[in-house]
Amino acid sequence: MIRRRKPLLDPATLPEDLGVDWSRWSDGRAYRLKKKKHFPNVEPGHARRACEAAARRMGKVARTTRDKMMPDKLIWVQFADFEIPEGQPCLRCGSRRIWRLHADFARCPSCHAQMILAQKGLDDVDEDGPAPKQKFAARLRALSNVHLERTGDTGESELYNGYAEQDDGTRVVVLAEFTLDDDEELTTENMFERITHAKVLPAHLFEGMVDVEALVARPASDWDLVL
């Protein structure tokens, strides 16, 4: 017997939290959540944003990501007490002795607070300063085979990175930033309206840091945006 896949639910018909008690996973550990088991039958991107919004309502922060093996069904979530820029003291007790747990998470050994190390927006690392979004949209439109993955947010913007190809076939690493909108998922249809920054860097500059060949080998389903 053929089992037909049920159509996705419209998030607009659900509560803001999608009817999920996100506090169940707010103890600071990393959890892998499954569609239709832990959250409704919606696009994982909607569940990620609902989780991050729920964390803010709880006075916490959360970092979410798609599961690489099953990006259409699974997400990973991890809550923390607050977010701080890297190098800053603990917001709870002022201690500067911070233990990094992994790339984005840290813990204060003095008061045991868990924290997310804030990701900088591209304005913070772009020597050219701000520019109109049309410039950044054109920068992305000039590329082909663009693959982007959401890596987090700054509170106001969503951060993406990935790879693409220039006209001559040269591979480049792409860093992009888009306006954060809790009510609308970022898609290939609206991304150029929401783009606020984009950097395109030759892939060879990242030798030893980024395995571009491994990125290219990943299936399209692993990526959030494919152009």
For each residue, the residues with C-beta under 8 A, 3 or more apart:
1:
2:
3:
4:
5:
6: 41
7: 41
8: 41 42 43
9: 13 14 40 41 42
10: 13 14
11: 14 18 42 46 50
12:
13: 9 10
14: 9 10 11 18 19 40 42
15: 18 19
16: 50 53
17: 20 21 22 50 53 54
18: 11 14 15 39 40 42 46 47 50
19: 14 15 40
20: 17 38 39 40 47 50 51 54
21: 17 24
22: 17 25 26 50 51 54 55 58 62 77
23: 26 54 58
24: 21
25: 22 29 31 33 77 79
26: 22 23 55 58 60 62 79
27: 79
28: 78 79 80 81 114
29: 25 78
30: 76 77 78
31: 25 76 77 78
32: 67 74 75 76
33: 25 37 38 39 47 74 75 76 77
34: 37 38 39 73 74
35: 38 39 40 41 42 44 47 72 73 74
36: 39 40 41
37: 33 34
38: 20 33 34 35
39: 18 20 33 34 35 36 42 47 50 75
40: 9 14 18 19 20 35 36 47
41: 6 7 8 9 35 36
42: 8 9 11 14 18 35 39 46 47
43: 8 46 47 185
44: 35 47 48 66 71 72 73 74 75
45: 48 49 150 185 186 224
46: 11 18 42 43 49 50 185
47: 18 20 33 35 39 40 42 43 44 50 51 64 75
48: 44 45 51 52 64 65 66 75 77 150
49: 45 46 52 53 182 185
50: 11 16 17 18 20 22 39 46 47 53 54
51: 20 22 47 48 54 55 62 64 75 77
52: 48 49 55 56 61 62 64 153
53: 16 17 49 50 56 57 182
54: 17 20 22 23 50 51 57 58 62
55: 22 26 51 52 58 60 61 62 79
56: 52 53 59 60 61
57: 53 54
58: 22 23 26 54 55 79
59: 56
60: 26 55 56 79 80 81 82
61: 52 55 56 79 80 81 82 83 116
62: 22 26 51 52 54 55 77 78 79 80
63: 77 78 80 104 105 116 152
64: 47 48 51 52 75 76 77 78
65: 48 75 76 150 151
66: 44 48 71 74 75 76 149 150 222 224
67: 32 70 71 73 74 75 76
68: 71 218 222
69: 74
70: 67 73 74
71: 44 66 67 68 74 221 222
72: 35 44 221
73: 34 35 44 67 70
74: 32 33 34 35 44 66 67 69 70 71
75: 32 33 39 44 47 48 51 64 65 66 67
76: 30 31 32 33 64 65 66 67
77: 22 25 30 31 33 48 51 62 63 64
78: 28 29 30 31 62 63 64 105
79: 25 26 27 28 55 58 60 61 62 114
80: 28 60 61 62 63 83 105 114 115 116
81: 28 60 61 92 113 114 115
82: 60 61 91 92 113 115 116
83: 61 80 115 116 117 118 155
84: 88 89 90 91 115 116 117 118
85: 88 117 118 120
86: 117 118
87:
88: 84 85
89: 84 94 95 96 98
90: 84 93 94 95 96 98 108 110 111 113 115
91: 82 84 113 115
92: 81 82 108 111 113
93: 90 108 110 111 113
94: 89 90
95: 89 90 98 108 109 110 111
96: 89 90
97: 108 109 110
98: 89 90 95 106 107 108 115
99: 106 107 108 109
100: 103 105 106 117
101: 105 106 107 114
102: 105
103: 100 117
104: 63 116 117 119 152
105: 63 78 80 100 101 102 114 115 116 117
106: 98 99 100 101 114 115 116 117
107: 98 99 101 112 113 114 115
108: 90 92 93 95 97 98 99 111 112 113 114 115
109: 95 97 99 112
110: 90 93 95 97
111: 90 92 93 95 108
112: 107 108 109
113: 81 82 90 91 92 93 107 108
114: 28 79 80 81 101 105 106 107 108
115: 80 81 82 83 84 90 91 98 105 106 107 108
116: 61 63 80 82 83 84 104 105 106
117: 83 84 85 86 100 103 104 105 106
118: 83 84 85 86 154
119: 104 151 152 153 154 159
120: 85 124 125 154
121: 124 154 156 157 159 177 197
122: 125 126 159 175 176 177 197 198 199
123: 126 129 130 197
124: 120 121
125: 120 122
126: 122 123 129 197 199
127:
128: 131
129: 123 126
130: 123
131: 128 135 136
132: 135 136
133: 136 137 192 195 196
134: 137 138
135: 131 132 138 139
136: 131 132 133 139 140 176 195 196 197 198
137: 133 134 140 141 192 195 198
138: 134 135 141 142
139: 135 136 142 143 198 200
140: 136 137 143 146 164 174 176 191 192 195 198 200 227
141: 137 138 192
142: 138 139 166 167
143: 139 140 146 164 165 166 172 174 200 227
144: 164 165 166 167 227
145: 164 165 227
146: 140 143 162 163 164 174 225 226 227
147: 162 163 164 215 218 220 223 225 226 227
148: 160 161 162 174 176 223 224 225 226
149: 66 160 161 162 222 223 224 225
150: 45 48 65 66 158 159 160 186 224
151: 65 119 159 160 161
152: 63 104 119 158 159
153: 52 119 156 157 158 159 180
154: 118 119 120 121 157 159 177 180
155: 83 180
156: 121 153 179 180
157: 121 153 154 177 178 179 180 196 197
158: 150 152 153 177 178 179 180 186
159: 119 121 122 150 151 152 153 154 175 176 177
160: 148 149 150 151 174 175 176 177 178 224 225
161: 148 149 151 173 174 175 176
162: 146 147 148 149 173 174 215 223 225
163: 146 147 171 172 173 174 203 212 215 216
164: 140 143 144 145 146 147 171 172 174 200 227
165: 143 144 145 169 170 171 172
166: 142 143 144 169 170 171 172
167: 142 144
168:
169: 165 166
170: 165 166 202 203
171: 163 164 165 166 203 212 216
172: 143 163 164 165 166 200 201 202 203
173: 161 162 163 200 201 202 203 205 206 210 212
174: 140 143 146 148 160 161 162 163 164 198 199 200 201
175: 122 159 160 161 197 198 199 201
176: 122 136 140 148 159 160 161 195 197 198 199
177: 121 122 154 157 158 159 160 195 196 197 198
178: 157 158 160 186 191 194 195 196
179: 156 157 158 194 196
180: 153 154 155 156 157 158
181: 184 186 194
182: 49 53
183:
184: 181 190
185: 43 45 46 49
186: 45 150 158 178 181 190 191 194 224 225
187: 190 191 225
188: 191 225 226 227
189:
190: 184 186 187 193 194
191: 140 178 186 187 188 194 195 225
192: 133 137 140 141 195
193: 190
194: 178 179 181 186 190 191
195: 133 136 137 140 176 177 178 191 192 198
196: 133 136 157 177 178 179
197: 121 122 123 126 136 157 175 176 177
198: 122 136 137 139 140 174 175 176 177 195
199: 122 126 174 175 176
200: 139 140 143 164 172 173 174
201: 172 173 174 175 205 206
202: 170 172 173 205
203: 163 170 171 172 173 206 207 210 212
204: 207
205: 173 201 202
206: 173 201 203 209 210 212
207: 203 204
208:
209: 206
210: 173 203 206 215
211: 214 215
212: 163 171 173 203 206 215 216
213: 216 217
214: 211 217 218
215: 147 162 163 210 211 212 218
216: 163 171 212 213
217: 213 214
218: 68 147 214 215 222 223
219: 222
220: 147 223 226
221: 71 72
222: 66 68 71 149 218 219
223: 147 148 149 162 218 220 226
224: 45 66 148 149 150 160 186
225: 146 147 148 149 160 162 186 187 188 191
226: 146 147 148 188 220 223
227: 140 143 144 145 146 147 164 188
